[in-house]
Amino acid sequence: MVVKKLFWEDPYLNETVAKVTSVNGDTITIDRTVAFAFSGGQQSDSGTIAGYEIVKAEKVGTEIYYTMEQNHCMSVGDAVKVKIDWDKRYKLMKLHFAAELVLELVYQDFNKPEKIGANITSDKARVDFFWNGNISETFPALESKIKTMVDLDLPIISEYIDIECERRYWKIDGFAKVDCGGTHLRRTGEIGRLSLKRNNIGKGKERIEIYLISE
């Protein structure tokens, strides 16, 4: 049985009751989950299963393996509560989609440079490019367009391309449709205010760091 990924069906759900489907020492699987596992540069959720801390979450194929605290008492067939740190998840969702907008705008407006890396944590997001020059020269245009999209509070559609292979996409009508398996906001207005920072990470390599600005 493949775990039912409720974080795609409803990324705003922060807890559920699941059944333990396998136990191998400190590693378990369950039949349904709200706890996202690291994928596509997005950090794993923090949370608990049956009150025990999730130490690591790893997606392998279509399965998710959770490494738990040592000496947990879970057994196959147990009904357990799965709960995530919602504050962290919501920051991840905001920064993830902010990074998606930055990437897509850079692609559309600056001749689609090669992306060489990305990472999203609850503190900041980053997107790395091969780039000639100082990428901060793009910031006025990027910040203006992102602010407009946030102010318009546009709906974000997130769905499957291929259910069996678990390939997903996000879409904003009239802007872009992009393959992505992360957790997404419902609307662009939820992102709020952002700050962009440049970091030169090597010759011909530039990084855009993205931060949320507290209101």
N, C-alpha and C positions, 0 to 999 in steps of 0.2 A: 504494500500500500504506500503510495506517494503522499507526503504530507500536504494537506490542504493549506495553501498560503493565503491566509485571510488578510495579510498586509497588502495584497494587491486588490482584493475585493473591496476592502474598506480600510485605507491607510490611517484613518482616524480612530480605529478600534484599538484600545490599549490593553484589553485582557480577554481571555477566553478560557473555557474548560476543554481540555484535551485528554486523550488516552495514550499512555506510554505503549509504543509498539516494539521497541527493542531496548535492551540495556547491555552495554559492553563496558564493564568497569565504570569509569566516570562519564562515558559517552552514551547518550540516549537519543532515540528518535521518538517523535510523537505524531499523532494522526492529523493534527491541525495546529496552526500557530499564528501568532501575531508578531513574533520576534524575527525581524529581518536579519539575514546573514550576509556578511560582506560580499558585495558584487558590484561590478562596474565602477569601482572607486568609492562607493558609498559605504561608510563605516557600519558595522553591525550595531543592532540595538543593544542596549543594556537592559537587563531584566531578571526575572526569576521564574523558575518552574517548581511548583509545589513548595514555594518559599525558599528554595535553594538558588544561589546566584548562578547565572549563566556566565561561565568563564570564557567560553569561546563558542561562536556559531560559524559553521562551515557548510557552504552549499557545494555538494558534489553531484553533478548531473541535476536531477530533479529532486534529490533528497537533501534534507538539512540535518546535520549532526551537531548536537549540542553537548559540549563538554561542561560538566557541572562541578560544583564544589566536591571535594573528596568526601567520602563517607556519607553520601546521600542515601536515602532509604527507599528509592523508587524501584518498582518492579513492573514487568510487562503486565499490561491490563489495568494498571492504576489510573484512576481519574485524577487529573492534576490541573491546578490553575496556572495559566501562563500569563505573566504580566510584564509589561515593558515600562521603562522610564519615558513617560509621555513628553516631558519637557525636552529631553534630548532628541526624541524622534521628531518633534515638530521643528526644532532648529535644523536637524538634518534635512527635513523635507524642504524648508525654506532655502537653505544653502545649496541643496542639490538642484533645485529648479533655477535658482539664480545662476548657478554655473552652466546649466543647460542653455539659458538665455544668452549668457556671455558667449558661449561657444558658437551658438547658432548665428548670433549677430556678427561675430568675427568672421565666420565662414561666408555669410551673405555679403558683408560690406568690405571685406579686405582680402578678396581673392583666394579664399579657402586655404589658409596656410596649414601645414601638417601639424596635427595635435600629437604630442609625444608623451602626454601623461595627464592624469587628473586624480584628485582625491577630495573626498568630502567628509569632514568631521563635524561635530557639533560646535566647534570653535570657529572654523573657517573652511572655505572651499578653495581649491586652486585648479587652474587649467594651464598646461604648459604647451608651448609651441616652438617649432623652428621659426625664427623670425629675424629679419635683418633690420637693425635699428632698435629704437626704444619703444616698446609696446605701449608705454603710458601715453604716447601721442594719440592713441585711439580712445582714451578714457572719456574725454568730453562727449564724443559721439555715443559711446556705449552707455554712459550714465544717463544721457538725455533720453535715449530710446528705451532703456529699461524703466526709467521713471514714468514715461508715457504708458508703457504696457502695464505697470503696476497701477497707475492712476485709472486706467480704463477697466481694471478688474476683469480681465478676459477669462472666460471659462477654459479650463484645461481638460481635455479628453484623454483618458488613459485606458488602453484596451489591449487585447491579444492580437498579434499577427498570426501566431500558430499556438493553439492551446496545448497540443501534445508535446511540443518542444519547449513550451513556456517562453516563447518570444513575445515581447510586448513593445508598445510604442506610446509616446505622448503626442498630442496634436493641439495646436491652436489654429483655428480656422483663419485662413488668409496669411498666416505667418510661416508655419513649418509643421512637418510630421517627421518624428525622429524615433528610431529604434532605441528603447531604453527599458531596463528591467528594475528600475528603482521605485521608491515610493514617492508619489506625486501629490501636489496640492490640488485642490479643486479649482482655485482661481488665482490669477496673477497678483491680485491685490493683497493676498496674504503674505507676500514676500516682505513688504514694508521697505524701509530705507536701507540702502547698501553703501558700502565704501569699497573702492577698488585700490589695490596697491600693486606696484610693479616690483618684481624681483628678477634680476639677471642671474640665471643659474648656469651660465657657461657661454662660450663663444657661439653666437647664433642661436641661443636658447633663451627664451623669455617666459616668465611666469606671471599670470594674473592671479592675485590673491583676492578673495571676496569675503567681506565681513558684514554681518548684520549690525545695524546701528540701533541701539536701544532708544525707544521713544521717551 
